[in-house]
Amino acid sequence: MIKLVVSDIDGTLLRSGEKELKKEVIEIIGELKKKGVLFAAASGRSYADVRHLFKDAEKDMAFLASDGALVSYRSEIIGKFPIDRETGFALMKEIYMETEAEVALYGAYMAYSIPKEESFASYFRKTMNNHAEEVDCMRKVPEEYLKIGIFHKEDVEKYAGAVASYWNDKLHRVYSSTNWIEYTNAGVHKGAALDKLMRAFGIAPDEVLAFGDNKNDKEMLALAGCSYAMGHTDREIKELCGYETENPIETIKVLFGL
């Protein structure tokens, strides 16, 4: 019997460039609650950002934010797995001083940057739905370091990859793309956050249904007893999952008779 449904957001619940959740997503969360099933959103987005996205349902659900660095239920934080401040500051200082890349720091409630270019400052504010603050030194950030991002507008691996790779054994490279490399603390990912949530509620793996589409979902998908990969994802993720879907909400409706 499924007691917990957990889903990635971007590329899974939000598809084809969608910026806002469809009304039926919020409705499904309410219907699952009536059946005694908890819904959790798992995302690389910050806690503030995912709460804003699910503002009409956050009182009924859980969040695995910043790629698992923060776990919350009904707006209460039940687990945080921050990066050691000295380690995190050393990484950001090295990238900022020795490469052309930008650095971004994610706390629970705000994201922080020291922009080298105004174009990045504008892009970052927009990406973070204005939950972003510019600082002159990352040491002054009052929040714990949940995740660190490295950005380059052309090719982050080309311009900062050599320096960033030094940190792969010290932190967990949770996400990579053409423009971004992101780090959480060693051992921190969506799977570890899901395990924390399951332990808090006494839920077993075979009672979990998961949806995802990217490599930062793989630990979460592997832990869940029943997992669905999005149709557009790569072979590695599809082979990890037992099933495939084009629409998680429609799949949930069928599985739960909604």
C-alpha positions as CSV (number, residue, x, y, z in Angstrom):
1,M,0.0,0.0,0.0
2,I,1.4,3.4,-1.0
3,K,1.7,5.9,1.9
4,L,4.0,8.4,0.3
5,V,4.2,9.9,-3.2
6,V,7.3,11.9,-4.0
7,S,7.9,13.8,-7.3
8,D,10.6,15.9,-8.9
9,I,9.4,19.3,-10.1
10,D,11.2,20.7,-13.1
11,G,10.9,18.3,-16.1
12,T,8.4,16.2,-14.2
13,L,5.5,18.1,-12.7
14,L,6.5,21.2,-14.7
15,R,7.0,20.3,-18.3
16,S,7.6,22.1,-21.7
17,G,8.8,25.3,-20.1
18,E,5.9,25.6,-17.7
19,K,6.5,28.2,-14.9
20,E,3.5,27.5,-12.7
21,L,1.8,24.3,-11.5
22,K,-1.5,23.4,-13.0
23,K,-4.5,23.6,-10.6
24,E,-4.9,19.8,-10.8
25,V,-1.6,19.3,-9.1
26,I,-2.8,21.1,-6.0
27,E,-6.1,19.3,-6.2
28,I,-4.3,15.9,-6.4
29,I,-2.3,16.7,-3.2
30,G,-5.6,17.3,-1.4
31,E,-7.1,14.1,-2.7
32,L,-4.1,12.1,-1.7
33,K,-4.3,13.5,1.8
34,K,-7.9,12.4,2.1
35,K,-6.7,8.9,1.3
36,G,-4.0,9.1,4.0
37,V,-1.2,9.5,1.5
38,L,1.5,12.1,2.0
39,F,2.8,14.0,-1.0
40,A,6.3,15.3,-1.1
41,A,8.0,17.6,-3.7
42,A,11.7,16.9,-4.3
43,S,13.6,19.6,-6.1
44,G,17.0,21.3,-6.6
45,R,15.1,24.5,-6.0
46,S,15.5,26.4,-2.7
47,Y,13.1,25.9,0.2
48,A,11.7,29.4,-0.3
49,D,11.2,28.8,-4.0
50,V,9.3,25.5,-3.7
51,R,7.1,26.8,-0.9
52,H,6.2,29.7,-3.2
53,L,5.4,27.3,-6.0
54,F,3.1,25.1,-3.9
55,K,1.7,28.0,-1.8
56,D,-1.8,26.7,-2.0
57,A,-0.9,23.2,-0.7
58,E,2.2,23.6,1.5
59,K,0.2,22.9,4.7
60,D,-0.7,19.4,3.4
61,M,2.7,18.3,2.1
62,A,6.4,17.8,2.6
63,F,9.4,19.3,0.7
64,L,12.8,17.9,-0.1
65,A,14.5,21.1,-1.1
66,S,18.0,22.1,-2.4
67,D,18.5,18.6,-3.8
68,G,17.8,17.0,-0.3
69,A,19.7,19.5,1.9
70,L,16.5,20.5,3.6
71,V,13.5,18.4,4.6
72,S,10.2,19.9,5.8
73,Y,6.7,18.9,6.6
74,R,3.8,21.3,6.9
75,S,6.2,24.2,6.8
76,E,8.3,22.9,9.7
77,I,11.9,21.9,9.0
78,I,12.6,18.4,10.2
79,G,16.0,18.0,8.8
80,K,18.9,20.1,7.4
81,F,22.2,18.8,6.0
82,P,24.4,21.9,5.4
83,I,27.9,22.2,4.0
84,D,30.6,23.0,6.5
85,R,31.1,26.8,6.3
86,E,34.8,26.7,6.0
87,T,34.7,24.1,3.2
88,G,31.9,26.0,1.4
89,F,33.6,29.3,1.7
90,A,36.9,27.9,0.4
91,L,35.2,26.5,-2.7
92,M,33.4,29.7,-3.5
93,K,36.5,31.8,-2.9
94,E,38.5,29.7,-5.2
95,I,35.9,29.7,-8.0
96,Y,35.3,33.5,-7.6
97,M,39.0,34.4,-7.6
98,E,40.5,32.0,-10.0
99,T,37.9,31.5,-12.7
100,E,35.5,33.5,-14.8
101,A,32.5,31.8,-13.3
102,E,29.9,33.2,-11.0
103,V,29.1,31.6,-7.6
104,A,25.7,31.3,-5.9
105,L,24.9,30.2,-2.4
106,Y,21.6,28.7,-1.3
107,G,20.2,29.0,2.2
108,A,16.8,27.9,3.4
109,Y,15.1,31.2,2.8
110,M,17.3,33.2,0.5
111,A,19.9,32.7,-2.2
112,Y,23.0,34.8,-2.3
113,S,25.5,35.9,-4.9
114,I,28.4,38.3,-5.6
115,P,27.7,39.0,-9.3
116,K,30.6,39.7,-11.6
117,E,28.2,40.8,-14.3
118,E,24.8,42.5,-14.1
119,S,23.4,40.0,-16.6
120,F,24.0,37.2,-14.0
121,A,22.5,39.3,-11.2
122,S,19.3,39.9,-13.2
123,Y,19.1,36.3,-14.3
124,F,19.6,35.0,-10.8
125,R,17.0,37.3,-9.2
126,K,14.5,36.2,-11.8
127,T,15.3,32.5,-11.4
128,M,14.9,32.8,-7.6
129,N,11.6,34.7,-7.9
130,N,13.4,37.6,-6.1
131,H,14.3,35.4,-3.1
132,A,17.9,36.5,-3.9
133,E,20.3,38.9,-2.2
134,E,23.6,40.3,-3.3
135,V,26.4,40.4,-0.7
136,D,30.0,41.5,-0.7
137,C,31.3,38.5,1.2
138,M,29.8,35.0,1.6
139,R,31.1,34.9,5.1
140,K,28.4,37.4,6.0
141,V,25.6,35.2,5.0
142,P,23.6,34.4,8.2
143,E,22.1,31.1,6.9
144,E,23.6,27.7,6.8
145,Y,25.2,26.7,3.4
146,L,22.7,24.2,2.0
147,K,23.9,24.2,-1.6
148,I,26.5,26.0,-3.8
149,G,26.2,26.7,-7.4
150,I,28.8,27.6,-10.0
151,F,27.6,29.4,-13.2
152,H,29.0,30.4,-16.5
153,K,26.9,31.8,-19.3
154,E,28.7,29.8,-22.0
155,D,30.3,26.6,-20.7
156,V,30.9,26.1,-17.0
157,E,33.0,23.0,-17.4
158,K,35.3,24.8,-19.9
159,Y,35.8,27.9,-17.7
160,A,35.6,26.4,-14.2
161,G,35.5,22.7,-14.5
162,A,39.2,22.0,-13.6
163,V,38.9,24.0,-10.4
164,A,35.5,22.6,-9.5
165,S,36.6,19.0,-10.0
166,Y,39.0,19.3,-7.1
167,W,35.9,19.5,-4.8
168,N,34.2,16.4,-6.2
169,D,35.8,14.3,-3.4
170,K,35.0,16.8,-0.7
171,L,31.4,17.6,-1.6
172,H,28.7,15.9,-3.6
173,R,28.3,17.2,-7.2
174,V,24.6,16.9,-7.3
175,Y,23.9,18.5,-10.6
176,S,25.7,19.4,-13.8
177,S,24.6,21.2,-17.0
178,T,26.1,23.4,-19.7
179,N,25.8,26.4,-17.4
180,W,25.7,25.1,-13.9
181,I,27.6,22.9,-11.5
182,E,26.0,22.4,-8.1
183,Y,27.3,21.0,-4.8
184,T,25.6,19.7,-1.6
185,N,27.4,18.3,1.4
186,A,29.0,14.9,0.9
187,G,26.3,12.2,1.0
188,V,23.4,14.7,0.6
189,H,21.0,14.1,-2.2
190,K,17.3,13.5,-2.8
191,G,17.6,9.9,-1.8
192,A,19.1,10.8,1.6
193,A,16.3,13.3,2.2
194,L,13.6,10.8,1.2
195,D,15.1,8.3,3.7
196,K,14.9,11.0,6.4
197,L,11.3,11.7,5.6
198,M,10.4,8.0,5.5
199,R,12.1,7.4,8.9
200,A,10.2,10.3,10.4
201,F,6.8,8.7,9.4
202,G,7.7,5.1,9.7
203,I,7.3,4.5,5.9
204,A,9.0,1.5,4.2
205,P,10.5,1.7,0.7
206,D,7.7,-0.5,-0.8
207,E,5.2,2.1,0.4
208,V,6.8,4.9,-1.7
209,L,5.9,5.9,-5.2
210,A,8.4,8.2,-6.9
211,F,8.6,10.2,-10.1
212,G,11.7,11.8,-11.7
213,D,13.6,12.7,-14.9
214,N,17.2,13.6,-14.1
215,K,20.4,12.3,-12.6
216,N,19.8,14.2,-9.5
217,D,16.7,12.0,-9.0
218,K,18.5,8.7,-9.3
219,E,19.1,8.0,-5.5
220,M,15.5,8.9,-4.8
221,L,14.1,6.7,-7.6
222,A,16.3,3.8,-6.5
223,L,15.1,4.0,-2.9
224,A,11.4,4.0,-3.8
225,G,9.6,0.7,-4.1
226,C,7.8,1.9,-7.2
227,S,9.4,4.5,-9.4
228,Y,8.4,6.1,-12.7
229,A,10.8,7.8,-15.2
230,M,9.6,10.5,-17.5
231,G,9.5,9.5,-21.1
232,H,12.0,12.2,-22.2
233,T,14.8,11.2,-19.8
234,D,17.9,9.2,-20.7
235,R,18.4,5.5,-20.6
236,E,20.2,5.5,-17.3
237,I,17.2,6.8,-15.4
238,K,14.7,4.7,-17.3
239,E,16.7,1.5,-16.5
240,L,16.7,2.5,-12.9
241,C,12.9,2.7,-12.8
242,G,10.3,0.0,-13.1
243,Y,7.9,2.1,-15.1
244,E,7.7,5.1,-17.5
245,T,5.1,7.9,-17.8
246,E,4.5,11.1,-19.8
247,N,2.2,12.6,-17.1
248,P,2.7,11.9,-13.3
249,I,-0.6,13.4,-12.4
250,E,-2.6,11.2,-14.8
251,T,-0.6,8.2,-13.5
252,I,-1.4,9.1,-9.9
253,K,-5.1,9.4,-10.8
254,V,-5.1,5.9,-12.3
255,L,-3.2,4.3,-9.5
256,F,-5.3,5.8,-6.8
257,G,-8.7,5.8,-8.6
258,L,-9.0,9.5,-8.5
